[in-house]
């Protein structure tokens, strides 16, 4: 590969990384603003939970639809739409004050944010040879951490000085600017070499890219039918593994500031600043799992069982020690989030690329994300209801334990069927 191609590869990686980090800025802002919104708009915990519940429900359905379209459509312009309309939704969210209009805007934001990951995954597969893709996707997953950090720190700072609406207006403006930069610089794939009559043409498919990179075709196949793919690939069983990590990872992000405020009686700004340690731990969690996967000493199954086992111990620590001390509670919460982010990077970043031989990389990513976020949506609503019923956080943690035990059982079944 020429030095020019390597520079173009790096440019696309950076563009994808920044774009996905900014998408999180336009999502995590709600977790900081929701306590202020609750007071300003006189909303219950159930009503506040409705925002994240609807977001994740629409996001999940969008993942399925957009994952399918990502295998067929123009990935560059699908990502552009996601950035632009998500930005506009955030801007309007900061202007409108009617609960039902806000709910509709946040749901729309969820749908267009769902365009991002599966299409980014397809673009990365078009720019990198197969042996590098798994590592690149795990590295790209650190953008989630950066976006979470940006959302918590930036919006936490804004909450200390400005009304809650600015926590949506500013991220919205950044996303619109990001969309303009993406439109000007992004490419679906490298320019085809001067051979076979394709001079100067941008490569649009994974199959063509692998030929351009390596001088020959690879095992990347044309897409097979959806029904056949679902019943022959083991994807449905793998999906059961994704449910608990989606619940834990995203509910720590969505409800973390509220959890710390309720238990330790910190104000919203202080809670957000304390929780800035969590994105740093998440970053380390992704790197550790990524290096374990890259080293090749442990299989995906073993890494996943280890991470889920550790998460069980941390949840038990939350059940019995959360109220005893902020150090124990927030420390265990941060480590739990880190473990789940590492698991998320492995499952939703690296594993979908294993389905390239079926021609269903984007769909596999969308399918796994879809059911992960359906679980998150349901649990976000359940969390609000449980809090309104005064059941407390301990019972919420116990439901996490049940889901993780289900995931471990699914992993063992995957091993027997050799799906992972």
MOJOSUL-V567172 format. One line per field, one symbol per residue. ss: DSSP state (H for helix, E for strand, L for the rest). burial: + if it has 16 or more other C-alpha atoms within 10 Angstrom, else -. Layout:
ss: ???
burial: ???
This chain:
ss: LLHHHHHHHHHHHHHHHHHHHHHHHHHHHHHHHHHHHHHHHLLLHHHHHHHHHHHHHHHHHHHHHHHHHHLLLLHHHHHHHHHHHHHHHHHHHLLLLLHHHHHHHHHHHHHHHLLHHHHHHHHHHHHLLHHHHHHHHHHHLHHHHHHHHHHHHHHHHHHHHLLLLHHHHHHHHHHHHHHHHHHHHLLLLLELLLLLLLLLLELLLHHHHHHHHHLLLLLLLLLLLHHHHHHHHLHHHHHHHHHHHHHHHHHHHHHHHHHHHHHHLLLHHHHHHHLHHHHHHHHHHHHHHHHHHHHLLLLHHHHHHHHHHHHHHHHHHHHHHLLLLHHHHHHHHHHHHHHHHHHHHHHHHHHHHHHHHHLLHHHHHHHHHHHHHHHHHHHHHHHHHHHHLLLLHHHHHHHHHHHHHHHHHHHHHHHHHLLL
burial: -------++--++-+++++++++++++++++++++++-----+-+++++++++++++++++++++++++++--+++++++++++++++++++++-------+++++++++++++++++++++++++++++--+++++++++++++++++++++++++++----+++++++++++++-++--+---++++++++---------++++++++-++----+-+--+-----+-----+++++++++++++++++++++++++++-++-+-+++++++++-++++++++++-++--+------++-+++-++--++-++++++-++-----+++++++++++++++++++++++++++++++++++++++++++++++++++++++++++------++-++--++-+++-++-++--+-----+
